[in-house]
Amino acid sequence: MLASSSEVDRLAAISFNEQNQKAKEKNALITSGPTYDRLKTISNRLISQTGIFRDDTRQWNWQLVLINATTLNATCAPGGKITFYSGLIEQLNLTDDEIAAVMGHEIAHALREHGRERLSQSMAQSAITNIAMMAAGGYGSAISAANQAAQYVLVLPNSRQNESEADAIGLELAARAGYNPQAAISVWQKMIKANQGKGPPEFLSTHPSGETRIEKLTELMPAVEPLYKAAPKPVKN
């Protein structure tokens, strides 16, 4: 891990704020309303379970934004910065359980610091050598460094091992938060269907999918079903 956790979190926060400012300028930043409230309720329940995996998440500055765009995507940047796009929810008609499955998976990447790992690997290969120098410069340089780091942290595909790890942790997070883990299968089925006859959704470009993945998720169900049954369930509106 060549990149420190604190530095990656700082760069992620800068990039997150820049993303939100651009969305605000386009009147695309949603901070209230029924869909945002749905996401907030789900995120709060998931976040409350993250301490099971690492204690320091209780001190993270968790944030959630919803961006009004047709993009089929969602991310969780290092340090707990969650972004959802309205297109993902609306075009796939996601249930609360399915939103929890996607969000849990993304939070799992942040918990396991997969983005920091990829950034460090790129630094080791000298693919990026000036991020630390740029990050230490003025505000403009810091934004440039943050956006460059975000490409490695959020945009480039994860390894198969990291994806499997995020699937397992995401399933457990959702189950412990009272959301049906079976939704992880249905949401991927919807993703695959959305991919037919057109270019792949942005979410699929960074998340390998297919029948093999669904088989792996199915194999994980017996381990998380008891957690779901024992968990307090969210109140239905």
JOBEL-V585877 format. One record per backbone hydrogen bond with DSSP energy under -0.5 kcal/mol. NH is the residue of the N-H (numbers start at 1). CO is the residue of the C=O. E is the energy in kcal/mol with one decimal. If there is no record, write none. Layout:
# JOBEL-V585877
NH&CO&E  NH&CO&E
This chain:
# JOBEL-V585877
8&4&-2.3  9&5&-2.4  10&6&-2.0  11&7&-2.6  12&8&-2.5  13&9&-2.1  14&10&-2.0  15&11&-2.4  16&12&-2.4  17&13&-2.3  18&14&-2.2  19&15&-2.5  20&16&-2.2  21&17&-2.2  22&18&-2.1  23&19&-2.0  24&20&-2.4  25&21&-2.1  26&22&-1.1  27&24&-1.7  28&23&-3.3  29&23&-0.6  30&28&-0.7  30&66&-3.1  31&29&-0.6  37&33&-2.7  38&34&-2.1  39&35&-2.2  40&36&-2.7  41&37&-2.4  42&38&-2.2  43&39&-3.1  44&40&-2.5  45&41&-1.8  46&42&-2.3  47&43&-3.2  48&44&-1.7  49&46&-1.7  50&46&-0.5  50&47&-1.3  52&49&-1.5  53&50&-1.7  54&50&-1.7  57&54&-1.2  58&55&-1.8  59&56&-1.8  60&57&-0.8  62&60&-1.5  63&80&-2.6  65&82&-2.2  66&30&-1.1  67&84&-2.7  68&28&-3.4  69&67&-1.3  73&71&-1.3  75&83&-2.4  77&81&-2.9  80&77&-1.6  81&77&-1.7  82&63&-3.1  82&80&-0.8  83&75&-2.6  84&65&-2.2  85&73&-1.5  86&67&-2.6  87&69&-2.3  88&71&-0.9  88&85&-1.1  89&85&-1.0  90&86&-2.9  91&87&-2.2  92&87&-0.5  92&88&-0.9  94&89&-1.8  99&95&-2.5  100&96&-2.5  101&97&-1.6  102&98&-2.2  103&99&-3.1  104&100&-2.7  105&101&-1.8  106&102&-2.2  107&103&-2.8  108&104&-2.1  109&105&-1.3  110&106&-1.3  111&107&-2.6  112&108&-2.3  113&110&-0.9  114&109&-2.2  117&113&-1.9  118&114&-2.2  119&115&-2.5  120&116&-2.4  121&117&-2.2  122&118&-2.1  123&119&-2.0  124&120&-2.4  125&121&-1.5  126&123&-1.4  127&122&-2.5  128&122&-0.9  134&130&-2.9  135&131&-3.0  136&132&-1.2  137&134&-1.4  142&138&-2.4  143&139&-2.3  144&140&-2.1  145&141&-2.5  146&142&-2.6  147&143&-2.8  148&144&-2.0  149&145&-2.6  150&146&-2.3  151&147&-1.0  152&148&-0.9  152&149&-0.6  153&149&-2.4  154&150&-3.1  155&150&-1.1  156&151&-2.2  158&206&-1.0  163&159&-2.4  164&160&-2.4  165&161&-2.2  166&162&-2.5  167&163&-2.4  168&164&-2.2  169&165&-2.5  170&166&-2.6  171&167&-2.4  172&168&-1.8  173&169&-2.8  174&170&-2.4  175&171&-2.5  176&172&-2.8  177&173&-1.7  178&175&-1.5  179&174&-3.0  183&180&-1.8  184&181&-2.0  185&182&-1.2  186&182&-1.4  187&183&-2.5  188&184&-1.0  189&185&-2.0  190&186&-2.0  191&187&-1.9  192&188&-2.5  193&189&-2.1  194&190&-2.4  195&191&-1.1  196&192&-0.5  196&193&-1.1  198&195&-1.2  203&72&-1.9  204&201&-0.6  205&201&-1.2  206&202&-0.8  206&203&-0.8  214&210&-1.6  215&211&-2.3  216&212&-2.0  217&213&-2.4  218&214&-2.4  219&215&-1.9  220&216&-1.2  221&217&-0.8  221&218&-0.8  223&220&-1.1  224&220&-0.9  224&221&-0.9  225&221&-2.5  226&222&-0.5  228&224&-2.0  229&225&-2.5  230&226&-1.7  231&227&-1.1
